[in-house]
Amino acid sequence: MKRQIVIGSRGSRLALAQTAQVASYIEAADPEIIVEIKKIETTGDKRLDVTLDKIGGKGLFVKELDKALMEGEIHLAVHSLKDMPMEESDEIPVVAYSKREDPRDVLVLPRGKQEGKYGGRIGCSSFRRRLQAERLFPGADFVPVRGNILTRLEKLDRGEFDALILAAAGLKRAGLSHRISRYFSVEEILPAAGQGILAVQGRKGQDVSFLAGYGQPASEAAALAERAFVRRLDGGCTSPVAAYAETVEGRLHLKGLFYNGTGSYFIGEKTGRMEQAEELGILLAEEMERKYTR
């Protein structure tokens, strides 16, 4: 008799597409496993009337999935790592980090529009994006926007915004890469910690041997370094802290954004060994805090 694994997922098109990738991997790796995807609505998906910082931050996208994991309702949960709180539970740890999709942010214009000299209303879901994009579009009016990808695109196409800034990874995984008008380099807009990486969460002590080969050491090192940097600076939905790490010739190179609270931000860099990823993130955060705190 085949074994059943139940994976919890948010119900959006993007979340289900991401979870389906993990489910397909498991079933291909072990033909004796059947995967069921269970849709779970989160508070963050229900409350679209206010910005996340007003109602509890990133944890609103995971707490219902966390509860289902703890109670044994599901075996695994799949998240966009950037949507997870920086503090993790030892009881429901991340058991695998996916290969990283494109980490960059992108500009999306209404259907049929071409990029030109720009200064309109830009829908932007995070302080991090807005702070950096203001240098690229000094005449623009940045407006908060909530909702899943399709909801945001519908608002854009009916004229509520002149452009959106979104994550490339989400658009690509949802089959919407054709909507991308411009990619921002990581030098132009430094990504959110973990952007482009999927986190598979399980229960402490659980056998997850069926995920062997799914997790990527380079992604895990990048995730640990980036999240340690943000966590050390107490960054989250209300903070524009950002970080991006990549492996170059076997070494981990980390870039971090530090905001001094006065409207200015600074980018720092540090390189170290992959196995010291968390230490690298903490050291860079402490160096930048000492250097740029006013």
C-alpha angles and dihedrals in degrees: 000000000000121000118240123221117190117206120195120219140170110253101242122115090249096047092049092047090052093047090048089058090057092044092052091051093052095048092047092048095048118024089191090069127083115195123212119193113214117198114221122185114222130206089246090059093049099047106064096143096083138035118267095247089063096055107035111296131244095342089077089074095055113028096089090048090047090053092049090051094048092049094048094245089127133021098214140011127208121212140170096250092225089063094057122095114254092239111073131198119242088214095059105027129175104264099185140016117208128229106280119258119208104310097200130110118235142201117239121194129195116276112285095014124124125208116256136141101338136206110133136109112311119194107221125172101198141048088226092062095041094050093053097037092055087073091053096043106027093170097050129109109225114212128186115248128188134185136072122302096271092048091051092048091050090053090049095049094049091055105259089124137023092216143351132220110216140158115274091217094061094049092048095048091048091052093249102114089121088072093064112109100175138005118220114216117232086251090059097043118009108217129241115268109276095011110163095018124109117215119209110204125199141162125283111268094011119144106245098163088129087072093059108136095017096092118077120216092210091053092047092051091048092047094049093048095046095046093045089054093051094041092052090054091045091241126169140123093327094048130068093217110142136177140183128185131183135177114246118182092337095311127105115236115196129193120191136187119219121193116201096200095247099089096274128105134191134205120219133182137205135173128207147137119308092234089059094053098131092045089051091054093048093047093050091048093050093047093051093044091054093045101044108028110114 
